Amino acid sequence: MKKIYCILCCFCYLESTAQDGIYLTAHDFATHKLSVTNVGILKERYSSVKVQNDTSCIYNFKNAFGYHKGDKDWRFVGNKSYEIINSEGIYIYRLDISNDISTQLYYFSKEADGELITLSRRNLKKVYADNANFIALLNSINWRLSLEEEIPPFHVVRVAELYNYTLAKQ
């Protein structure tokens, strides 16, 4: 009986884990509602995703907001897909550029479907000029510290932690 119970628990756990799928709108992403699920194969490309189950369909910035694969979310913007590395308070995105060496570029936006802006102190100060506490925190940290670095033990991006701290103080 214990073995059957263990097997049922394993199946329930596997069923409850996040599945791969497509977010058709920014609202779907914000509410973590996958519009297209039960994907057999989800093949990633640089600017699109090919979903194969009974039929084959390609999703990109023209017909979808983004997608979820494994434990990561991605957003389509133009002809690129950006990994969403933070979605609480401030949206932080990472774009992997592969040439001779691997390079990562970071962007942010105020809303889920907002314009992507290069992550820099100057741009953050410009966009969040109305949040004096956030600007003061940005000015107080050492300029050598990178804004996109993850802070242990929670592995939250530094700039997102600063922003969320200012929201908690209000």
TAURZI-V748098 format. One line per field, one symbol per residue. ss: DSSP state (@ for helix, = for strand, . for the rest). psi: psi as a letter, one per 20 degrees, with the letter a starting at -180 (. if undefined). burial: 1 if it has 24 or more other C-alpha atoms within 12 Angstrom, else 0. A space follows every 50 residues. Layout:
BEGIN
ss=???
psi=???
burial=???
END
This chain:
BEGIN
ss=.@@@@@@@@@@@@@@@....===..@@@@@.....=....====....== ==...====......====..======..=======....========.. .========.......==..@@@@@@@....@@@@@@@@@.........= =....==@@@@@@@@@@@@.
psi=hhggggggggghghhiqprqapohrhggghjlophoalpgpopprhjrpp ppdhrpqppaihjqgarppckqqqppockqpppoipjofpppqppppoch qpqpqqrrqhrhjrppppoqgghghghkhinhgggggghhqpiipphiqp pqiilqpghhggghghhhh.
burial=00000000000000000011111111001101111100100111011111 10000001111001111110011111100111111111111111100000 00000111110110011111100100110000011011000000001110 00000111111111000000
END
